[in-house]
Amino acid sequence: MAQCLDGVLTYVGVVTYGTTIEANPIIATLMAHFGHGVALMAAKIVAGLLGICLHVRQVHVAVAVLAVFYVTVAVIPWMAILFQF
């Protein structure tokens, strides 16, 4: 869910403010080369698959910690930028 929210919010943020607002240089570079949607979908699919791998290997604490971390450093900042709260 965190990956999905980040993907949607990132897409809206980049369409609204341009790719310079993307803090991750890898994602920004992918966006410049392949387009916003393709780059974000690829990144989120890879992240989701890696999360599934952790789940299958029963590393549930790591999945939970990463989800909380991701909400804290990606989802909440995007919400603050886009909705100015």
N, C-alpha and C positions, 0 to 999 in steps of 0.2 A: 504494500500500500504506500509506503514511504517513497519507493522508486517511482510509482505511478504519479503520485502527487508532485514530486520533484520534476518529473518529465513534463507534466502539463504546465506547471507554474514556470518552469524554465522556458518552455515554448512561448507562452504568453509574454514573459518578460523580454525575451529576445525579439519577438515581433514588435513589441511596444517600444523598447529602448535601443535595440540594435545588439549586435553580437559583442560589443565592447563591455556590456554589463555582465557577461558570463565570466565568472571568476576562475573556472577551471580551464587552464590553457589547452589541455588536450581536447576537451569538448569544443572549445572555441575554434581550434584548428580544424577539427572534423566538420564543424558547421561551415567554415569558410570553404572547405573543399567539396563537401557532399550536400550541403543544404541543411537547414535547421531540423526539419522533420526526420530525415534519414539519419543524421548524426545522433539525435536524441533517442530515436528508436533503437539504434544499434547499441548505444551506451547503456540504455535501460534494459535491453534484452540480455546483454552480457552481465550486468549487475544482478539481474534477476536469476539468471542461470547459476551464477556463483553463490547466491543466497540459497538456491535450491540444493546445490552441492553440499553446503554446510549443513542444511537441514537433513539431508539424506545420511550424512556422516554423523548425525546426532550431536552436532555441536550447537545445541540450542541456545546456550548462554551467549555465544558469539553472535548468533543471529539477532538475539534480543538487544545486545549492546550496540551492534551496528545499526539496528533500526532506530534506537533512541538517538544515537549519534547523528544519523542522517537527518532525522526530523529536526534536531537542534541546529545543525550547521547548514542545512539546505532548504528544508520546507519552511521553517519559521522565518528565516531571512527573506525568502522570496515573497512570503505573505506580507511581511513588513514593507517591502519595496512596492509591491503591487497594490496593496490595500491601505498603505500608509497608516498603520496603527502603531 
